[in-house]
């Protein structure tokens, strides 16, 4: 047996294996020898068992007391090969002061091109936390940090669960009456993949690959997910469900070992390349994701690790750091129809060069009240097309839905939604009217998206003509049905691709604007129904020949000008009608 198996530990292999109540994939003598090696290499009890292939959550949960005991064992600053290991080594190899270590720990960490350790400005309700992970304490001896899991499996995870539940309560989350569940989303230090591979190669080398199968080992992430999810479920009385729409997010890093990937950049077989860039005075490192590191270490042998003094991996003296503890509910969708009863209101906030072009928008008049009711972080507004700011939206209204991001409230009764809608309509003061408000499943929103190129719309527009036109000419044009036109991208919409599009004027009725007008007349009203995406203003005036044929050419006048335009109907029967008492205005 090699030096690793001979190292004495206060926690013996037999004591640890006595806690195992499941069948191991190895015979007892092999399991005991393997356990002795791993304990000697500074693996905590939970890591020893996961390398033995134990994934039973109850076994790992019952190891808390033994893990606490192990965490308090002194290790005398010795590396497993007997060489003295300084707690922190500076650039020149000298032991760094505790103040210096702490200053480094609190520096902004940059990983994989993303800044971590600072609050996410888009999620103010879920603050990012930068704290060292609480470890079991032992007043009479130094703490020990596991070389395999970096301390992630050592602590009592009920402390973390308690913090998460306090956040849940302070944020006022109210889960669905039929779905009081959560899932766990974790981001762990990518160097865990290096250490996992190192220990697998170590035990295969020490015991022989024919005696031990490293593939049975269990990843840290799997055991940690058991421990945290069980602790949060017990603390909160919320059931764990991997399909839940509500997630608990936990992000750990381990600054002391964050650069362990560097040895792989010098090994051609690893095919591990990183890139750096500078942004706002910070050097960003790209290409150090967990998946990429895991893929590269699988290509390396024991010799590669041993030559780099990475097998066994160096002892760690610092616990992991909790970077983020957050809660997030999947979006919910609130749908309805809106009528726009005044002109000069945009569909969504409209700015050009930082200047607000309209004082109000439909989105803001509706969404601001919805956001306050459901207490979400933000929203996305979708509507079945959009009218120009100077165009009214009449009839039954335009279908829309709001995607609410991370709502604290996820349910509302019909009575509550009706009251919310009444508040919106009252405070909109005659500018906008919302109707048929309802919560819809995500699958239903596809109806609105799929109808983008198939629905038709009806309009009424007041038009000024360059010269008077007879009643006979108006009647002739009014008989046209399914008129095929070609529209090039309008000059007033420069950001859209300049393509020629085929559209259809399904029906057309042109008549004098004033019933008492004597023929001929130069001011007419045009009622028309068009295919989806037709630019009606351009059909009227021709847009300098970019839309053909057009109303001006059909009537034989030099030009035609739109004075007013109203949308009468969006022909899409979604969402379902609720407000039968709101009669169509047209």
GUKEVEX-906386 format. One record per residue: x, y, z of N, C-alpha, C in turn; residue in three letters. Coordinates in steps of 0.1 Angstrom, whole numbers, plus 5000, padded with zeros to 4 digits. Layout:
XYZXYZXYZala;...
! end
This chain:
500949885000500050005000500950125000unk;500550234992501450354991501250445003unk;502050555003501950645014500550705017unk;499750715007498450775009497550685018unk;497650555015496850465023497350445037unk;498650485040499250475053498950595062unk;498550705056498350825064497250805075unk;497650845087496650825098495650935098unk;494450905101493451005103492550975115unk;492051075121491251045133489950985129unk;489451015117488250955112488750825103unk;488450715108488850595102487850555091unk;488350475081487550425071486350335076unk;486650265087485650175092484450255098unk;484850365105483750445111482950505101unk;483550555090482750615079481850515072unk;482450395069481650295062480550235070unk;480650245083479550205092478250285089unk;478450405084477250485081476550455068unk;477150365060476650335047475550225048unk;474350255045473250165046472850105032unk;473550135022473250085009474349995004unk;474149914994475149824988476149904980unk;477349884982478449954975478849864963unk;479349934952479749864940481049794942unk;481749814953483049744956482949654967unk;483749544967483849454979484249534991unk;483849495003484249565016485749595017unk;486649505014488049535016488549645006unk;488049644994488349744984487749874988unk;486549874993485950004997486650065009unk;487149975018487850035030489150095026unk;489850025017491150075012490950205004unk;489950204996489650334988489350444998unk;488550415008488150515018489350575025unk;490250485029491450535036492350625027unk;492450595014493150675005492550815003unk;491250815002490550945000490551035012unk;490450965024490551045036491951105038unk;492951025034494251075035494551185025unk;493751195015493951295005493051415007unk;492551425020491751545024490351545017unk;489751435016488351435011487451425023unk;486351505023485351495034484551365033unk;483851325043483151205043482151195031unk;481451305028480451295017481151275004unk;482351335002483051314990483551174989unk;484051115000484550975000483350884995unk;482250905000481150814996480650834982unk;480750964977480350984963481350914954unk;482650914957483650844949483450694950unk;482850654961482450504962481150474954unk;480550574948479350554940478050564948unk;478150624960476950634969476250764965unk;474950754960474250874956472950884964unk;472750784974471550794982471450914991unk;470450994989470351124996470251105011unk;469551005016469450985030470850955036unk;471650875029472950845035473750975036unk;473751055026474551185027473951275037unk;472651285039472051365049472451325063unk;472551195065472851145078474351155081unk;475151215072476551225075476951365080unk;475951445084476151585088477151585101unk;476751505111477551505123479051465120unk;479151355112480551305109481251405101unk;480551475092481251575084481651695092unk;480851735102481251845111482451805119unk;482551675123483751635131484951645122unk;484851595109485951595100486451735097unk;485451825096485851965093486652035103unk;486551985116487252045127488651985129unk;489051885121490251815124491451895119unk;492551905127493651985123494451905112unk;495051985103495851915093497251975092unk;497652065101499052105103499752165091unk;498952215082499552285070500352195062unk;500052065062500851965054500151925041unk;500851925030500351865018500351715020unk;499551645012499451505014500751435010unk;501651495003502951435000503951465011unk;503551535022504451555033505151695032unk;504951765021505551895020504752005026unk;505352105032504652205039503952295028unk;502652325031501852405022501452535028unk;501952645023501452775029500052795026unk;499352865035497952885033497552965020unk;498353075018498153145005499553185000unk;499753164988501153194982501053314973unk;501853414976501853534968502653514955unk;502853624948503553614935504953564936unk;505653604947507053554950507153424957unk;505953364960506053244968505953254983unk;505853384987505853405002504353395007unk;504253365019502953355025502253495025unk;501053505021500453625020499653655033unk;499653785037498953815049497453795048unk;496853775060495353745060494653865054unk;495053985057494454105051494554105036unk;495654065031495854065016494953955010unk;494853845016493953735011492553785011unk;492053855022490753895023490454005012unk;491454095010491254195000491054134986unk;491854034983491753964970490353904969unk;489953844980488653764980487453864977unk;487653984982486554084980486554154966unk;487654134959487754194946486754144937unk;486354224927485454184917486054074909unk;485353954908485853844901485253844887unk;486053814877485653804863485753664858unk;484653604854484753464849483953454836unk;484653394827484053354814483353464807unk;483953584809483353704802482253764809unk;481853714821480753774829481153824842unk;480653934846481053994859480153924869unk;480853874880480053814891480453884904unk;479553864914479853934926479354074928unk;478554114918477854244918476354224916unk;475554304921474054294919473754304905unk;472754224901472154224887471254344886unk;471454444878470654564878469254534873unk;469054424866467754394861466854324871unk;467454274882466754204892466954264906unk;466554384908466754444921466154374933unk;465154294930464454234941465254114947unk;466154054939466853944943468353984944unk;468754034955470154084956471153974955unk;472354004948473453904948474153924961unk;474553804967475153804980476653764978unk;477553824984478953784984479353754999unk;479253635002479653595016480353455015unk;481253435024481853305025480853205031unk;480853085025479852985029480152955044unk;479052955052479252925066479652775068unk;480752755075481252625077481052575092unk;480952445094480852395108482052455116unk;481852495128482952555136483452455147unk;484652475150485252395161486252485168unk;485952525180486752635187488152585190unk;488252445191489552395196490552365185unk;490152375173491052335162490652415149unk;491652425140491352495127490352415119unk;489652485110488752425101489452355090unk;488952255084489452185073488552195061unk;489052225049488252235037488552115028unk;487552055023487651935015488351975002unk;489351894998490051914986489251874973unk;488251794975487451744964486251834960unk;485451874971484251954968484452104972unk;485752134976486052274980485252324991unk;484652234999483852275011482352285008unk;481952254996480552274993479652175000unk;480152055003479351955009479551945024unk;480352035030480652025044479652085053unk;479052195049478252275058476852215061unk;476152275071474752245073473952335063unk;473352275053472752355043471452415047unk;470952375059469752445065470052595067unk;471252635070471552775071471252845058unk;471752795047471452855034469952855031unk;469352735034467852735032467152835040unk;467552865052466952965060467053105054unk;468153135048468353265042467453275029unk;467353165022466553165010465053185014unk;464653115024463253135028462953275033unk;463853335040463653475045463553565032unk;464353535022464153615010462853595003unk;462353465003461053434998459953515005unk;460053525018459053595026459153745024unk;460353795024460553945023460053995009unk;460253904999459853944985458353924983unk;457653854992456253834991455753744980unk;456553644977456053544967454853474971unk;453853464962452653384964452553284953unk;452853164955452853064945451453014941unk;451352954930450052904926449452804935unk;448052814937447352734946447552584943unk;447852544930447952404926449452374923unk;450352464926451752444922452652504932unk;452652454945453552504955454852424955unk;455652444944456852364942457952464939unk;459152404939460352484935461352384928unk;462252444920463352364915464652444919unk;465752374918467052424922467952444910unk;468452564908469352594898470752634904unk;471752564900473052594907474152624896unk;475052714900476252744892477452724902unk;478352624898479352584907480752624901unk;481852624909483152654904483552554894unk;483952594882484352494871485552414875unk;486352464884487552384888487152254895unk;485952234899485452114905485651994895unk;485552024882485751924872487251874871unk;488151964874489551934874489851844886unk;489251874898489551794910488851664909unk;487651654903486951534902487851434894unk;488351484883489151394874490451354881unk;491051454889492251424896492051304906unk;491051314914490851204924490451074917unk;489751074906489450944899490750884894unk;491650964888492950914884493850864896unk;493750944907494450904919494150764924unk;492850734926492450604931492750494921unk;492550524908492850424898494350394899unk;495250494901496650474901497050394914unk;496450434925496850374938496350234939unk;495250204934494650064936494649984923unk;494950044912494849974899493549984892unk;493550014880492350034872491449914872unk;492149794873491349674873490549644886unk;490949714897490249694909489149804912unk;489349914906488450024909487950084896unk;486650114896486050174884485650324887unk;486450414882486250554885484950614880unk;484350534870483150594864481950584873unk;482050514884480850504893480750624902unk;481850714903481850824911480650924908unk;480150994918479051084916479551224917unk;479051314908479451454908479051524920unk;479751634924479451714935478051774933unk;477751814921476551884919475251804922unk;475351674920474251584923473951584938unk;475051564946474851554960474451684966unk;475051794961474751924967473251964964unk;472751924952471351944949470451874959unk;470751754962470051684972469951754985unk;471151794990471251855003470551995004unk;470752074994470052204994468552194992unk;468152114982466752104979465952044991unk;466551944998465851885009465851985021unk;466852065023466852165034465852275031unk;465752315019464852425016463352375016unk;463152255012461852195013461352185027unk;462252135036461952125050461752255057unk;462552355053462352495059461152565054unk;460752555042459752635036458452555034unk;458452425035457252345033456852355018unk;457752385009457552384995458152264989unk;457452194980457952064975458952084963unk;459952004963460852004952460251934940unk;460352004928459851944916460751994904unk;461451914897462351954887461652024875unk;460352014875459552084864458852214869unk;459252254881458552364887458852494880unk;457852594879458152724873458852814883unk;459052774895459652864905461052804909unk;462052884908463452834910464152904921unk;464952834928465952884938467252874931unk;467952994930469252994923470353014933unk;471352934932472552934940473752944932unk;474653034934475953044927477053054937unk;477952954936479152954944480452974935unk;481453044940482753034934483753004945unk;485052984941486152954950487353024945unk;487553154949488653234944490053174946unk;490253094956491553044959492052954948unk;491052884942491452784931491052814917unk;490552944915489952974903490852964891unk;492152974893493052964881493752824879unk;493152724885493752594884493752544870unk;492852594861492852554847494052584840unk;494952674845496052724837497052614833unk;497152504842498152404838497752334825unk;496452334822495952264810496352334797unk;496552464799496852544787498252504781unk;499052444790500452404786500452254781unk;499352184781499352044777498652034763unk;499352004753498652004739497551904739unk;497651794746496551694745495251744750unk;495251844759494051894765493251974755unk;493952024745493252114735492452224742unk;493052284752492352384761492852524758unk;492052604752492552734748491652844755unk;492152944760491353054766491753184758unk;490853284759491053414754490853514764unk;491553624763491353734773490953864765unk;490253944771489854074766489854174777unk;489854304774489854414784488554494782unk;487854514793486654584792486554674805unk;486454804803486354894814487454874825unk;488654854820489754834829489854694835unk;488954604832489054474837489454374827unk;490254274830490654174821489654054822unk;488954024811487953924811488653794805unk;488353684811488853554806487653474800unk;487853434788486853354781487253214778unk;486353124779486652984776486952894788unk;486452934800486752854812485452804818unk;484452774810483252724815483352584820unk;482452544828482452404834482552304824unk;481652314813481552214803482952204795unk;483552314792484752314784485952254792unk;486052294805487052234814486852084815unk;485652044818485351894819485651814807unk;485451874795485751804783487251794781unk;488051894785489451894783490151794794unk;489651794806490351714816490151564813unk;489051534807488851394803489851334794unk;490551424787491651384777492951364784unk;493051404797494351394804494551264812unk;495751224813496051104821496651144835unk;496951034842497551054856498851124854unk;499651094844500951154843500851304840unk;499851344832499651484830499351564843unk;498551504852498151564864499351564874unk;500051444875501151434884502351524880unk;502551544868503651634863503351774867unk;502051804868501651944871501451964886unk;501751854894501551854909500051874912unk;499251814904497751824905497151694909unk;497951594912497351464916498151404928unk;497651414940496351474943496451624942unk;495251684941495251834940495751894953unk;496152024952496652094964495552114974unk;495952114987495052144998494452284996unk;493252295000492652435000492352475014unk;492552605016492452655030491252755032unk;490552785021489452875022488152805018unk;487052845024485752785020485352855008unk;484352795001483752854989483052984993unk;482753064983482053184985480653184978unk;479653224986478253234980478153364973unk;478053354960478053474952476653524950unk;475653434948474353474945473353374952unk;472353434958471253354963469953424958unk;469253364949468153434943466953344941unk;465753414938464553344936463953394922unk;463353304915462853354902461653264898unk;460553334895459353254890459353274875unk;458953164868458753174853457753274850unk;457753334838456853434834455353384834unk;454453474836453053444834452653544823unk;451453514817451053584805449653644807unk;449553774806448253844808447853894794unk;446753854789446253884776445053974776unk;444754034765443454114764443454184750unk;442554284749442454364737442454514742unk;443054594734443054744737442454824726unk;441654924730441255024721441955154723unk;442355224713443055354714442055454709unk;441655544718440555634715440955774712unk;442255804714442855934711444055924702unk;444356014694445456014685446756064693unk;447856044686449156084692449556014704unk;449155884704449555784715450255674707unk;451555644711452255534704451855404710unk;452155294703451855164708452755124720unk;454055164719455055144729455855274731unk;456555294742457355414743458155444731unk;458055564726458655604713459655714715unk;460955684713461955784715462855784702unk;463355904699464355914688465456004693unk;466655954693467756034698467556074713unk;466955994721466756024735465556114737unk;464856164727463756254728462456174727unk;461556194737460256134737459456194726unk;458856114717458056164706456556174710unk;456156084719454756094723454756094739unk;453856164745453756164759453356034765unk;452355964758451855844763452055734753unk;451955604759451955484750450955394756unk;450355304747449455204751450055114761unk;451255074758451954974767452055034781unk;452455154783452655214796451355224803unk;450255274796448955294802448355164808unk;448655054801448154924806449154854815unk;450454844811451354764818451754814832unk;451854944833452255004846451354954858unk;450054944855449154894865449254744867unk;449454674856449554524857450854494864unk;451954564862453154534869453054554884unk;452354664888452154684902451254574909unk;450254524901449454424907450154294909unk;450854244899451554114900452954124906unk;453454254908454754274914455854194907unk;455954214894456954154886458154244884unk;459354184880460554264878460454354866unk;459654304856459554374843458554304834unk;458454354822457554284813457954304799unk;457354224790457554234775456154254770unk;455954344761454654374755454554334741unk;453554254738453354204724451954234720unk;451754284707450454304702450354254688unk;449154234683448954184670449054294660unk;450354324657450654444649450654564657unk;450754684651450754804658450354914649unk;449455004654449055124646450055234648unk;450055334639450955454641450355534652unk;451155624657450755704668449555794665unk;449355834652448255924649447055844644unk;446955714646445955624642445155574654unk;443755574652442955514663442855364661unk;442555294673442255154672440955134678unk;439955104670438555094674437954954673unk;436654934671436054804671436254724684unk;436554594682436754514694438154534701unk;438954614694440354634699441354544693unk;442654574697443754494691444254394702unk;444354264698444854164708446254194712unk;446554174725447854194730448054094742unk;449354074746449654004758450854064764unk;450954054777452154094785452853974791unk;454053964788454853854795455453914807unk;455053874819455453924832456753854837unk;457853924839459053864843459153854858unk;459353734863459553704877458453764886unk;457153734883456053784891456053734905unk;455753814915455653764929454253704931unk;453353754923451953694924451753634910unk;451153514910450953444897449553404894unk;448553434903447153404901446353524904unk;445153534897444153634900442853584896unk;441753614904440453574900439853664889unk;438753624884438053704873437653834879unk;437253834892436853964898438054054900unk;439153994904440354084906440854134893unk;440854054882441254104869440254214864unk;439054194867438054294862438254424870unk;438554424883438854544890440154604885unk;441154524882442454584877442154654863unk;441354584855441054644842440254774844unk;439354774853438554904855439455014860unk;440454984868441455084873442255134861unk;442655044852443455084840442655184832unk;441355144829440555224821440155364827unk;439955364840439655484847440855584846unk;442055534849443155624850443755654836unk;443355574826443755614812442955734807unk;441855764814441155894812440755914797unk;440155804792439655814778440655794767unk;441855774770442955764760442955624754unk;442855524764442955384760441955304768unk;441455204762440455114769440954974768unk;441054904779441454764779440254674782unk;440154564775439054474777439454324776unk;438654234780438854094779440154054786unk;440554114797441854084804441753944811unk;442753864809442753724814444253674814unk;444453574823445753504823445653394814unk;446653374805446553264795447853184796unk;447753054793449052974793449953014782unk;451252994784452253034774451952974760unk;451352854759451052794746450152874738unk;449252944745448253024737448853144731unk;449953204736450553314730451053294716unk;451253164713451653124699450553164689unk;449353164693448253204684448453344678unk;448853434687449053574683450253574673unk;451353504677452553514669452353444655unk;451653334655451353264642450453344633unk;449653424639448653504630449253624624unk;450553654627451153774622451153784607unk;451253674600451253674585449953624579unk;448953594587447653544582446453624584unk;446453704595445253774599445053894589unk;443853934588443554054580442954164589unk;442954284584442554404592441654494584unk;440654554590439754654584440054794588unk;440054884579440355024582439355114576unk;439355244581438555344575439555474575unk;439655534563440555654562439855764555unk;440155884560439756004553440856054544unk;440456074531441556104521441156234513unk;442256314511442156434503442756394489unk;442056434478442456404465443056524458unk;443956504448444456624441443456694433unk;442456624428441356684420440056604423unk;438956674420437656604422437456484414unk;436756384419436456254412434956234412unk;434456184401432956164400432456044408unk;431156044411430655934418430755804411unk;430655804397430855684389432255624391unk;433255714392434655664393434755604407unk;434155664417434255604430433555464431unk;432355454424431655324424432455224417unk;433155254406433955164399435055104407unk;435755184415436855144423436255054435unk;435055094439434455024451434154874448unk;434054844435433754704431434954614431unk;436054664433437354584432437354494444unk;437754364442437954264452439254194450unk;439954164461441154084461442154144451unk;442454274453443354344444444854314449unk;445654254440447054224443447854344441unk;448654384451449554504450450954454454unk;451854534450453254514454453754644462unk;454354614473454754724482456254704485unk;456954814481458354814486458354884499unk;459454854507459454904521459255064521unk;458355114529458055254529459255344532unk;459255454527460355544529460355594544unk;459155594550459055634564459555524574unk;459855404569460255294578461655254574unk;462655334576464055304571464755184577unk;464355144589465055034596464654904591unk;463554884583463154754578463854724565unk;464054594563464754554550463954614538unk;464654664528464054724517463654614506unk;462554544509462154434501460854474494unk;460554404483459254414476458354304481unk;457154344487456254244493454954244486unk;454354124484453054104478451954114489unk;451054204487449954214496448654214488unk;447454204496446154194489445254294496unk;444554374487443354454492442154374490unk;441654314501440554214500439254274496unk;438954394501437754474497438054614498unk;437254694490437554844490436154914487unk;435955014495434755094493435155244494unk;434855324484435255464484434055544481unk;433755644490432555724489432855864494unk;431955964491432156094495432256104510unk;433156194515433356204530432156254536unk;431456354530430256404535429056354527unk;428056304533426956244526426256344517unk;426256474520425556574512426456634501unk;427656574500428556634490428056604476unk;428156704467427656694453428856644445unk;428656544437429656484428430056594417unk;431256604414432456524419432956584432unk;433856504439434356554452435856524453unk;436556604461437956574463438356534477unk;437256494485437556444498436656324500unk;437256214502436556084502436956004515unk;436055914518436355814529436555674522unk;437555604527437855474521437755374532unk;436955274530436855164539437455044532unk;438354974538439054864531439454754541unk;439554634536440054524544441354464536unk;442454444544443654414537444254294544unk;445254234537445954124542446954174553unk;447554084561448454124571449654194566unk;450054304573451254374570451154474559unk;449954504554449754604544449954744549unk;450754824543450854964547449755044540unk;448755084548447555144542447855284537unk;448555364544448855494540449655494527unk;450555404525451255394512450355344501unk;449355264504448455214494447655334489unk;447355434498446555544494447355644485unk;448555684489449255784481450355724472unk;450655604473451655534464453055544468unk;453455634477454755644482455755654471unk;455455754462456455784451456655664442unk;455655584440455755474431456255344437unk;456455344451456955224457455755124461unk;454555174459453355084461452555094448unk;452354974442451554974429450654854428unk;449454864423448754994421448355054435unk;447955184434447555254446446255324444unk;445655384454444355444453444455564443unk;445555644444445655764435445655714421unk;446355614417446455564403445055504399unk;444455434409443155374405442055484402unk;442155594409441155704407441655804396unk;442855784392443355874381443656014386unk;444156034398444456164403445956174405unk;446556294406447956314407448456264420unk;447656294431448156254444446856234453unk;447156164464446056144474446756144488unk;446156214497446756234510445856184521unk;446356104530445656054542445456164552unk;444256204556443956304566443756234579unk;443056124580442856044592442855894589unk;443255814598443255674596442855604609unk;441855514608441355434620441455294616unk;441855214626441755064625440355024630unk;439554954622438254914627438154784633unk;439054694628439054554633440254484630unk;440754404639441854304637441154174637unk;441154104626440353984625441053864630unk;441053854644441753744651440853724663unk;440353604664439453574676440253514687unk;441053604693441953574704442353704711unk;442353704725441953594734440353584734unk;439853494742438453474742437753594748unk;436553624743435753744747435253724761unk;435453824770434953814784433953934786unk;434354054781433554174784432454194773unk;431354124774430354134764429654274766unk;429754334778429054454780429754574773unk;430954554768431654664761431354644746unk;430454724741429954704727431054764718unk;431154704706432054764696431654914693unk;432754994691432455134689432155164674unk;432455074666432255094651431354984646unk;
! end
